[in-house]
Each structure stands twice: as structure tokens, then as C-alpha cells.
Amino acid sequence: RPQRCDGKRPVCGSCNATLPSACRYSDGSASINQLLREDIAILETRLQQLENPSDSSRTLVLHAASGSTSTPPHTPLNPFYALLHLFSTDHLERFRSVLPYSFEFGFFLDYPRFSTSLSSHSSHDQPFPSILSACQLLGAYLSPVNELSALQSAFLSQALYDASTGISRDPIHLARSIVHCVQAEVFLSQYFFVNGRTLEGKYRISNAMSMVLGAGFHKIRSSDAYAFQGRAGMHSVLPPRDPVEEGERINALWQVVIMNACWTAADGSPSNIAYDVPESRIDAPWPLDSGSYSQNFISNVPDNGRSLLAIHVKAAMLFERSSLLQRQYRPNATRFQQTFNNLNSAINNMAAVLPSLSDHNLSRSTIRRLLIAHTLCRVATIILHGIFEQRDPASQGQVLTAAESVVMLLKSINLTDFPFIDPIMGVSTRLTFCEYTSF
């Protein structure tokens, strides 16, 4: 039911109780929502013109987007594509309203560089259609404007098409097109997961994993990198232009590893990467947070694997290993206890060094990542000790303590502050509450 705005600033009471990020005030000019509604009205009129070309009283001229290689998913006269085409060519500025939420969907590119590239006139710097279409889809999903949200199906069709045709054949643009395609696949997978379309989400992860492995991102700075080129489908790409570009490749790898690990553990399906095979074994630097690559490179700061993204990676891999060990358990299996003890120690050590969520100076994005890392570590304990909880009081106590920790974590934060949170949290908390309520 619509509620009247009480005029409080910076966020009115109605929006503060639902979605604070959607609150917009206008100081003499049209608000973002008003502009969106006006734009949609214009586009709907143009769409009607396309659907009724025999109406001679109306004319419409479409101009190709500068530097765009995007093509319609079906035919050049597809009215939905025309709508997307007009939206993308006339309103690139709209992407900037999506970017503040993009980290919640697994955004790993350098934020300042990508934001600048949206208005670049250089074909080398402009984003590829794959990532632009995926951003438009997320913008429609996050939009409080019903008319724009209703266009998600059309945006999804275009995003899927652009992702499938997004890798450049030009060696100069190949590496960057791969990075942008991987980012698009990550966005698409999260979109599918949050909408309950798990199988489709996992398919997008497998695509992303194939690209990062095929491009050799898992062997960046590895002494074996040249030995593996040309083997197992790996292809040589041009070296990065600078530390930021190399950092984007490293972050692309680890973001995909995170998602693969989490969703492999979630349903016990086979992993998209064989960690014990030399060709696919990861031998790359730990990731840094966005904006840190150029600074750390200039300052000669060593990579110690303590960035937020690195913490997230480690927690996800512990979650995956616990799930795998649980599935591999057989009574009286040799060496199982040693593997169990080693993994249990790794989880406890990780949980002990995780930064606390009680620091009020932490940003919402930082809290979101730390919350996921804390939760994944506790859930890894629940899964690991769940093997013996029915016959071992010590394991039963570990399971209960871990479940209680997750509950306390969720109580310690204001979940309404998050416009979006990683869908793996739904799987993790469901498992936690199942264990918590069974005692």
C-alpha cells in the first residue's frame, strides 16, 4: 500500500523502513525516478511506432551506438531490442546508479576505471556490450520504478545474447573482452540465483570458469605459466597494460572460484575446476580489494592475502572442502581422521582471525563481505562436524556452537540496510537453522 512521504532527509521514513537506497529528493529539478518514468514513456511511444510501421503519421530514425557491436537476439526489427538499444545509447549515465550495488552482485572490476569508461570516446576503453547489457538487467532488477522492472525479461534476453557473443577476435581486445564477459557471467549467475533459478546460475558459473582457465588467469605470475600455454585449452593473451588491468584478471579468477566453491558445496555437485590436476591448479596471487593494485604496486607492498576478497575466497574454499569431505566419508576409511583434523584446524584458525562486525566505521559493503565470510566458516564447521554429531558429543557441541554463532551474527546487524545480499546466504542460513532447531 502506498505511503505518504514525510519529507525527512536524507532518507524519508517510508523508504528508510523498506529500501533506503531508493529514496531520492529533487531540489528544483526532476528526480531520478521522474526522469526514468519520462524516458520509459518516450520509449514506449517509439516501441508502438516500431510495432505499427504502416502508420505514416509517425516516423522514427534509429542511430547506431558509437563503438557498439551488440546485435539483436532475434531480428533487427525486434521491438524489444529496439527498446534496449535506445535505453543503452541514450542513457549510459543510468549505469552509474547501478554501480553502488554492483559489489553485492560480485563486481570485481576496478570501480574508478570502469565508471570512467562508461563515458569514454575511445573504443579501446569503452565497456563491451556483454557487461553493459548485464548492468542494464541489474538496473531493472534493482529499480523501484515498476515500468522499468517489468522490462527484466527483455533485458535478460539481450544480456544472454551479448554474453554468448562477447569475446573479441581481435588479439588487442581479447583479454579485456574476456574479463568483461566473465563479469557479465557473474552478474547473470547472481541474477539467476536470487530468482531461484539455480541450474541456470550454475551454468553461467561454468562458463565463467572455462574462460578464466582458458585465458590462463589461474597461472598469473606463476613459474609454470609458459609451460602450460597451449595445453588443456589454455591460450596466450597479451600482457596487462598496468597493475590495475592485471588486478582485474586476478580478481576475475578469484570471484569465479568463490562462486564455484559456494554453489558446489550448496548441492554437492562436481566442481568446475580440478584442483589436483597440474593444468588447472591455481597458482596466482591472492586478490586485493578494488583500488589497491596500483597503490600497492607503487608502494611495493607485498600481497599477504588479507584483503576482503581474499578472506571471502578462503572462507568459500573451506565451505567447499567441508562439503566434499562429508560426501567422501566412509566408516573406517584410512587417513580420514587426519584430513578431518587438518580441515577442522584450518576452519578454526580462519574464524579466529576474521575481523569483527562490531566496528561502526565499517561500510555496508565491508560488513556484507565479512558477514558472508563469518557465516561460511561457521557453516563449514556445521557440515564437517555433522558427520559425527549423532555419536560424538564433542562434534554435537561444535555444531550447536557454530549454529548459535550464525544466529548471533544475524542479530547483530540491521539486515534492512542491505538492498541485496549474496544468495548463498539463503542456503547457509537455511542449513544453520535446520541444525539449530533440531536440538
Backbone hydrogen bonds, N-H to C=O, Kabsch-Sander energy under -0.5 kcal/mol:
donor,donor_aa,acceptor,acceptor_aa,energy
16,N,12,C,-2.4
17,A,13,G,-1.2
18,T,15,C,-1.0
19,L,15,C,-0.6
22,A,19,L,-2.0
23,C,20,P,-1.6
27,D,25,Y,-0.5
28,G,26,S,-0.8
35,L,31,S,-2.4
36,L,32,I,-2.4
37,R,33,N,-2.4
38,E,34,Q,-2.3
39,D,35,L,-2.7
40,I,36,L,-2.6
41,A,37,R,-2.2
42,I,38,E,-2.0
43,L,39,D,-2.5
44,E,40,I,-2.7
45,T,41,A,-1.8
46,R,42,I,-2.1
47,L,43,L,-2.4
48,Q,44,E,-2.1
49,Q,45,T,-1.6
50,L,46,R,-1.9
51,E,47,L,-2.1
52,N,48,Q,-1.1
55,D,52,N,-1.8
56,S,54,S,-1.2
58,R,55,D,-1.4
68,S,65,A,-1.5
78,N,75,T,-2.0
82,A,78,N,-2.0
83,L,79,P,-1.9
84,L,80,F,-2.2
85,H,81,Y,-3.3
86,L,82,A,-2.4
87,F,83,L,-2.1
88,S,84,L,-2.8
89,T,85,H,-2.2
90,D,86,L,-2.1
91,H,87,F,-1.5
94,R,91,H,-1.6
95,F,92,L,-1.5
96,R,93,E,-1.2
97,S,94,R,-1.4
98,V,94,R,-0.6
98,V,95,F,-1.2
99,L,95,F,-1.8
101,Y,98,V,-1.8
102,S,98,V,-0.7
102,S,99,L,-1.2
103,F,99,L,-0.6
104,E,101,Y,-1.1
105,F,102,S,-1.3
106,G,103,F,-1.5
107,F,102,S,-1.3
111,Y,109,L,-0.6
114,F,110,D,-2.6
115,S,111,Y,-2.6
116,T,112,P,-2.2
117,S,113,R,-2.0
118,L,114,F,-1.0
118,L,115,S,-0.5
119,S,116,T,-1.4
120,S,117,S,-1.2
125,D,122,S,-0.8
126,Q,122,S,-1.6
131,I,128,F,-0.8
132,L,128,F,-1.7
133,S,129,P,-2.8
134,A,130,S,-1.5
135,C,131,I,-2.3
136,Q,132,L,-2.2
137,L,133,S,-2.0
138,L,134,A,-2.1
139,G,135,C,-2.6
140,A,136,Q,-2.3
141,Y,137,L,-2.2
142,L,138,L,-2.6
143,S,139,G,-1.2
146,N,144,P,-0.7
149,S,145,V,-2.4
150,A,146,N,-2.0
151,L,148,L,-1.5
152,Q,149,S,-1.5
155,F,151,L,-2.4
156,L,152,Q,-2.9
157,S,153,S,-1.9
158,Q,154,A,-1.9
159,A,155,F,-2.6
160,L,156,L,-2.6
161,Y,157,S,-1.9
162,D,158,Q,-2.7
163,A,159,A,-2.1
164,S,160,L,-1.6
165,T,161,Y,-1.0
166,G,163,A,-0.7
173,H,170,D,-1.0
174,L,170,D,-1.2
175,A,171,P,-0.5
177,S,173,H,-2.4
178,I,174,L,-2.2
179,V,175,A,-2.3
180,H,176,R,-2.3
181,C,177,S,-2.2
182,V,178,I,-2.8
183,Q,179,V,-2.3
184,A,180,H,-2.3
185,E,181,C,-2.5
186,V,182,V,-2.3
187,F,183,Q,-2.4
188,L,184,A,-2.7
189,S,185,E,-2.6
190,Q,186,V,-2.3
191,Y,187,F,-2.3
192,F,188,L,-2.5
193,F,189,S,-2.7
194,V,190,Q,-2.6
195,N,191,Y,-1.0
196,G,193,F,-1.8
197,R,192,F,-3.1
198,T,196,G,-0.9
201,G,197,R,-1.9
202,K,198,T,-2.6
203,Y,199,L,-1.7
204,R,200,E,-1.7
205,I,201,G,-1.6
206,S,202,K,-2.1
207,N,203,Y,-1.8
208,A,204,R,-2.2
209,M,205,I,-2.8
210,S,206,S,-2.1
211,M,207,N,-1.7
212,V,208,A,-2.3
213,L,209,M,-2.2
214,G,210,S,-2.4
215,A,211,M,-2.2
216,G,213,L,-1.0
217,F,212,V,-2.2
218,H,212,V,-0.7
219,K,216,G,-1.8
220,I,217,F,-1.1
222,S,219,K,-2.0
225,A,222,S,-1.3
228,F,224,D,-1.5
229,Q,225,A,-0.7
229,Q,226,Y,-0.5
230,G,234,M,-1.3
231,R,228,F,-2.2
234,M,231,R,-2.2
235,H,214,G,-2.9
246,E,242,D,-2.0
247,G,243,P,-2.5
248,E,244,V,-1.9
249,R,245,E,-1.4
250,I,246,E,-2.2
251,N,247,G,-2.9
252,A,248,E,-2.1
253,L,249,R,-2.0
254,W,250,I,-2.2
255,Q,251,N,-2.5
256,V,252,A,-1.8
257,V,253,L,-2.1
258,I,254,W,-2.4
259,M,255,Q,-2.0
260,N,256,V,-2.7
261,A,257,V,-2.8
262,C,258,I,-2.5
263,W,259,M,-2.2
264,T,260,N,-1.7
265,A,261,A,-2.0
266,A,262,C,-1.7
267,D,263,W,-0.9
268,G,264,T,-1.3
269,S,264,T,-0.7
275,Y,273,I,-0.9
277,V,274,A,-1.4
280,S,277,V,-1.0
281,R,277,V,-1.6
283,D,218,H,-3.1
292,S,289,D,-2.2
295,Q,291,G,-0.5
296,N,292,S,-3.0
297,F,293,Y,-2.1
298,I,294,S,-2.1
299,S,295,Q,-2.2
300,N,296,N,-0.7
300,N,297,F,-0.6
301,V,296,N,-2.4
304,N,302,P,-0.8
311,I,307,S,-2.5
312,H,308,L,-2.2
313,V,309,L,-2.3
314,K,310,A,-2.5
315,A,311,I,-2.3
316,A,312,H,-2.2
317,M,313,V,-2.4
318,L,314,K,-2.0
319,F,315,A,-2.0
320,E,316,A,-2.2
321,R,317,M,-2.6
322,S,318,L,-2.2
323,S,319,F,-1.8
324,L,320,E,-2.3
325,L,321,R,-2.6
326,Q,322,S,-2.2
327,R,323,S,-1.7
328,Q,324,L,-1.5
329,Y,325,L,-0.9
329,Y,326,Q,-0.6
333,A,330,R,-1.8
336,F,333,A,-1.1
339,T,335,R,-1.8
340,F,336,F,-2.9
341,N,337,Q,-2.7
342,N,338,Q,-2.4
343,L,339,T,-2.3
344,N,340,F,-2.6
345,S,341,N,-2.3
346,A,342,N,-2.1
347,I,343,L,-2.3
348,N,344,N,-2.3
349,N,345,S,-2.7
350,M,346,A,-2.1
351,A,347,I,-2.6
352,A,348,N,-1.8
353,V,349,N,-1.0
353,V,350,M,-0.7
354,L,350,M,-0.7
359,D,356,S,-0.5
360,H,358,S,-0.6
362,L,359,D,-1.4
367,I,363,S,-2.5
368,R,364,R,-2.4
369,R,365,S,-2.0
370,L,366,T,-2.6
371,L,367,I,-2.8
372,I,368,R,-1.9
373,A,369,R,-2.3
374,H,370,L,-2.9
375,T,371,L,-2.5
376,L,372,I,-2.9
377,C,373,A,-2.1
378,R,374,H,-2.1
379,V,375,T,-2.8
380,A,376,L,-2.2
381,T,377,C,-1.6
382,I,378,R,-2.1
383,I,379,V,-2.6
384,L,380,A,-2.6
385,H,381,T,-2.8
386,G,382,I,-1.1
387,I,384,L,-1.1
388,F,385,H,-1.0
389,E,385,H,-0.9
391,R,388,F,-1.5
392,D,388,F,-1.7
396,Q,392,D,-2.2
397,G,393,P,-2.2
398,Q,394,A,-1.9
399,V,395,S,-2.4
400,L,396,Q,-2.2
401,T,397,G,-2.5
402,A,398,Q,-2.2
403,A,399,V,-2.3
404,E,400,L,-2.5
405,S,401,T,-1.9
406,V,402,A,-1.8
407,V,403,A,-2.0
408,M,404,E,-2.4
409,L,405,S,-2.3
410,L,406,V,-2.3
411,K,407,V,-1.7
412,S,408,M,-1.2
413,I,410,L,-0.6
415,L,413,I,-0.9
417,D,414,N,-2.0
418,F,415,L,-1.5
425,M,422,D,-2.1
426,G,423,P,-1.4
427,V,423,P,-1.0
428,S,424,I,-2.5
429,T,425,M,-2.7
430,R,426,G,-1.8
431,L,427,V,-2.0
432,T,428,S,-2.3
433,F,429,T,-2.8
434,C,430,R,-1.9
435,E,431,L,-1.8
436,Y,432,T,-2.8
437,T,433,F,-2.4
438,S,435,E,-0.6
439,F,435,E,-0.5
439,F,436,Y,-0.8
